[in-house]
Amino acid sequence: MENLSLTPSEQDNENAPAPASEYERGYRLFKRAFAFFFILFLIGAAFWSGYERGKQFSPLGGTEAESILPPDEAIILNKTSQDKTVDFSLFWKVWGLLKDKYVDNQKLDAHALFYGAIKGMLAATGDPYTTFFDPKENAAFQEDISGTFEGIGAEMGMQNEVLTVIAPLEGMPAEKAGLLAGDKIIKIDGQTTGNMSLDEAVSKIRGAKGSEVKLTIFRNGDEESRDITVKRDVILVKSVRFEMKENAIAYIRISRFGDDTEREFQGAVRQTLDKKAQGLVVDVRNNPGGFLETAVDLASTMLPSGTVVVMEENGAGERKEIKSRGGDVLSRIPTIVLINEGSASASEILAGALKDNRDNVTLIGKKSFGKGSVQELISVSKDTAVKITVARWLTPLGHQINTVGIAPDIEVNMTRDDLDNKRDPQLDKALEILKEK
């Protein structure tokens, strides 16, 4: 081994710390930086884990009691609360308290609590058409769309936060029992509807064929409420009915806009053309609506190709035009559209499209319901779904439908006496006008 000798000064310096090399200084700096970013990583991982757990198991977030917090401004945390915070741990705290302290905690159903939490979140929007369907409700909704279910045969909605009959379906138990469009339902089997959601009320009104439901209603013009008992039945809704009236006037009654409506309507159109009709009545009274696509398909047979049928306006005020697709064979025929308080949604879209785009169309009856919001149905699991209002409908000329409705060109009343004696002054007026053209 090589023998090294040191001077006295070098010996003194041997016991002092040696000057750090560039490598050693860089290494120490790297270790400090690594430790710093590792701690940041752990904090971020803890945050992300809590956030993902909150998304997976807790669809309901709480907000600060004193303020309204837009979701896009929220900071999602699980443990600590601060300004602009949605604390998902609050949900689990309440869940635990309910499980531990509720007097009948053995009867608690976790699924029912879970679904109820989601429904409460959507109900907080204040929009009765933004709602969650649990498995039972989802199955019932799919029956509605198919046009076959058991119940009373009436479309319900909310007007001024009151459960209201939008339209009793033609020939169904509700109509036979005397329910009218616009009737306010204040009790169902003696239970007040004041705090019920729309879906909850509908589920209580529905029931097995042969069973009965007692509805306490208030009707405009009455001084007191009245009870109407309806016997439930299987509801089979035929979408379209055709009839040829005198003076070569075709009559097409559309009761809903469902899966089969476009096919049935095309059959009525063929008969209208085959019989060389000189006038046409399209009746969408007490039609609660249905699919937008169906309304556009029907409008396409009565409007030139490329004509605006309806405009869709989102929350930012952006508008998208939905246009007819071609196939127009009826626009040359003078047409009257019958509407009333039970005409809603797709019915209003069709009536508005014809009124705004054609000079030979007249609307007769009463102002429509005013259900002009757009719902998107989204499956969120195998057997559940959520329906969310995503936009509003406007007529081709930009008139709002939602809560406003569509006013007829000629207003004609339908009295209780008319109904009791099977008179139809609205249709009579339509036939009278078309006869003169």
HELIX and SHEET records of a PDB file:
HELIX    1   1 PRO A    8  GLU A   14  1                                   7    
HELIX    2   2 GLU A   22  PHE A   57  1                                  36    
HELIX    3   3 PRO A   71  GLU A   73  5                                   3    
HELIX    4   4 SER A   89  LYS A  101  1                                  13    
HELIX    5   5 ASN A  105  LYS A  107  5                                   3    
HELIX    6   6 ALA A  110  ALA A  123  1                                  14    
HELIX    7   7 PRO A  135  SER A  146  1                                  12    
HELIX    8   8 PRO A  173  ALA A  177  1                                   5    
HELIX    9   9 LEU A  198  ILE A  205  1                                   8    
HELIX   10  10 THR A  261  ASP A  274  1                                  14    
HELIX   11  11 LEU A  292  SER A  300  1                                   9    
HELIX   12  12 ALA A  346  ASN A  357  1                                  12    
HELIX   13  13 ARG A  416  ASP A  420  1                                   5    
HELIX   14  14 PRO A  425  GLU A  436  1                                  12    
SHEET    1   A 2 ILE A  75  LEU A  77  0                                        
SHEET    2   A 2 THR A  85  ASP A  87  1                                        
SHEET    1   B 4 THR A 131  PHE A 133  0                                        
SHEET    2   B 4 ALA A 385  LEU A 394 -1                                        
SHEET    3   B 4 VAL A 308  GLU A 313 -1                                        
SHEET    4   B 4 ARG A 319  LYS A 323 -1                                        
SHEET    1   C 3 THR A 131  PHE A 133  0                                        
SHEET    2   C 3 ALA A 385  LEU A 394 -1                                        
SHEET    3   C 3 SER A 373  SER A 379 -1                                        
SHEET    1   D 2 THR A 148  GLY A 151  0                                        
SHEET    2   D 2 ASP A 233  LEU A 236 -1                                        
SHEET    1   E 2 ALA A 154  GLN A 159  0                                        
SHEET    2   E 2 VAL A 162  PRO A 168 -1                                        
SHEET    1   F 4 GLN A 191  THR A 192  0                                        
SHEET    2   F 4 LYS A 184  ILE A 188 -1                                        
SHEET    3   F 4 GLU A 212  PHE A 218 -1                                        
SHEET    4   F 4 ARG A 226  LYS A 231 -1                                        
SHEET    1   G 6 VAL A 240  LYS A 245  0                                        
SHEET    2   G 6 ILE A 249  ILE A 254 -1                                        
SHEET    3   G 6 GLY A 279  ASP A 283  1                                        
SHEET    4   G 6 THR A 335  ILE A 339  1                                        
SHEET    5   G 6 VAL A 361  GLY A 365  1                                        
SHEET    6   G 6 ILE A 410  GLU A 411  1                                        
END                                                                             
